[in-house]
């Protein structure tokens, strides 16, 4: 068994796709704009074995309520691994990304939290 796909609720899937691919550097696994369907994957990952991240429209009241409650609680909707949090922080700040927290280190490792511009906080954590 392996992880095939998970999702994150976003306010605008097309805008989220542009941010997650253009700014964060993920690759497109599937894009069907006519269906508001966008799935991304790890950069350079093989399509047949890569887990997809569905950029789920939050037009469903349950999805919107969940997305908003997670954000209001100040929690990240998802965690992405990076080899160097400080370097990724510097790259993303230079690209105009707004961070909620700068890189911090605690017993669990080094991480930082930013806004994706689509209704979510995203955490990056050092691998």
Backbone torsions as a table, in degrees:
resi	resn	phi	psi	omega
1	UNK	NA	144.3	178.1
2	UNK	-146.1	162.7	177.1
3	UNK	-72.6	122.6	-179.2
4	UNK	-97.4	-50.3	-178.4
5	UNK	-158.6	146.4	169.9
6	UNK	-135.4	176.0	-176.9
7	UNK	-138.6	160.2	173.3
8	UNK	-134.7	131.4	179.2
9	UNK	-76.0	134.3	179.7
10	UNK	-134.1	155.3	-179.7
11	UNK	-72.1	-35.1	-176.9
12	UNK	-142.5	101.5	-176.4
13	UNK	-57.3	-38.3	-179.9
14	UNK	-66.0	-43.7	177.5
15	UNK	-66.1	-39.0	178.2
16	UNK	-63.5	-42.7	178.7
17	UNK	-59.1	-45.1	179.5
18	UNK	-61.2	-41.9	-179.7
19	UNK	-69.9	-47.8	-175.4
20	UNK	-67.9	-31.9	177.9
21	UNK	-90.0	-49.3	-175.1
22	UNK	-71.5	-41.1	-176.6
23	UNK	-96.1	-48.1	-176.2
24	UNK	-81.0	-27.5	175.5
25	UNK	98.3	11.1	175.5
26	UNK	-71.1	161.1	176.2
27	UNK	-100.3	156.1	175.9
28	UNK	-82.0	125.4	173.1
29	UNK	-90.7	-40.2	177.8
30	UNK	-155.4	137.5	174.9
31	UNK	-138.3	119.0	177.0
32	UNK	-131.6	80.4	-175.4
33	UNK	-55.6	-32.3	-178.9
34	UNK	-64.7	-19.4	177.4
35	UNK	-111.6	7.0	-178.6
36	UNK	57.3	38.0	-174.9
37	UNK	-115.2	118.8	-179.8
38	UNK	-137.0	127.4	177.0
39	UNK	-128.4	131.3	179.5
40	UNK	-112.7	167.7	178.8
41	UNK	-145.5	169.6	177.2
42	UNK	-58.6	142.6	179.1
43	UNK	-57.7	130.2	176.5
44	UNK	76.2	-0.7	-178.2
45	UNK	-71.8	146.9	177.0
46	UNK	-67.0	129.0	-177.9
47	UNK	-58.2	-33.1	-174.6
48	UNK	-77.7	-21.4	-177.2
49	UNK	-120.4	0.3	-177.1
50	UNK	-85.4	139.0	172.0
51	UNK	-75.5	139.5	178.7
52	UNK	-98.3	151.5	173.4
53	UNK	-116.4	108.6	179.2
54	UNK	-78.1	126.0	175.6
55	UNK	-88.4	88.6	-168.0
56	UNK	-76.5	125.2	176.3
57	UNK	-61.5	138.5	179.5
58	UNK	-96.6	30.6	179.6
59	UNK	-78.4	-11.5	173.6
60	UNK	-81.6	130.3	-178.0
61	UNK	-56.3	-34.3	179.2
62	UNK	-67.2	-45.1	178.2
63	UNK	-63.6	-42.7	179.8
64	UNK	-64.9	-42.6	178.6
65	UNK	-61.6	-43.1	179.6
66	UNK	-63.4	-50.8	-179.3
67	UNK	-57.5	-46.5	-178.6
68	UNK	-66.8	-39.0	179.7
69	UNK	-66.8	-40.2	178.2
70	UNK	-63.7	-44.4	179.9
71	UNK	-65.0	-45.9	-179.8
72	UNK	-61.5	-29.4	176.9
73	UNK	-78.1	-6.6	179.3
74	UNK	76.6	19.2	-176.3
75	UNK	-94.9	144.2	173.2
76	UNK	-71.5	141.5	179.3
77	UNK	-77.4	-24.6	-178.4
78	UNK	-158.4	159.1	178.4
79	UNK	-121.4	129.3	175.7
80	UNK	-109.9	139.2	177.3
81	UNK	-88.4	139.7	176.4
82	UNK	-137.3	150.9	-179.6
83	UNK	-72.2	-26.4	-176.9
84	UNK	-146.4	101.8	-176.7
85	UNK	-60.9	-43.5	-178.3
86	UNK	-61.7	-44.3	179.3
87	UNK	-64.0	-40.9	179.2
88	UNK	-68.2	-39.7	175.8
89	UNK	-57.8	-49.5	-179.2
90	UNK	-60.7	-43.5	179.6
91	UNK	-62.3	-45.0	-177.0
92	UNK	-72.1	-37.9	175.8
93	UNK	-60.8	-42.7	178.1
94	UNK	-62.8	-27.3	178.7
95	UNK	-86.5	1.5	177.0
96	UNK	92.0	10.5	179.7
97	UNK	-75.2	136.9	-179.2
98	UNK	-93.4	121.0	-179.9
99	UNK	-96.6	137.8	173.9
100	UNK	-80.8	-39.0	178.2
101	UNK	-135.4	140.8	173.9
102	UNK	-76.2	174.3	177.5
103	UNK	-58.9	131.2	176.7
104	UNK	-134.9	150.9	178.9
105	UNK	-118.6	132.4	176.3
106	UNK	-136.9	-174.5	-178.8
107	UNK	-59.4	-17.7	-178.7
108	UNK	-91.7	-8.7	179.6
109	UNK	127.1	-166.0	-179.1
110	UNK	-105.9	134.1	-178.8
111	UNK	-151.9	167.3	174.7
112	UNK	-151.2	157.3	-177.5
113	UNK	-126.8	132.8	178.5
114	UNK	-131.0	168.1	177.0
115	UNK	-95.1	137.3	179.0
116	UNK	-88.8	-2.8	-179.5
117	UNK	75.6	3.3	-177.6
118	UNK	-125.1	19.4	175.8
119	UNK	105.0	6.2	-174.2
120	UNK	-131.6	152.8	164.5
121	UNK	-96.1	138.8	-180.0
122	UNK	-122.4	134.6	177.3
123	UNK	-103.6	136.7	168.1
124	UNK	-107.8	138.1	-176.0
125	UNK	-131.1	136.6	-177.2
126	UNK	-72.0	127.7	178.7
127	UNK	-69.8	NA	NA
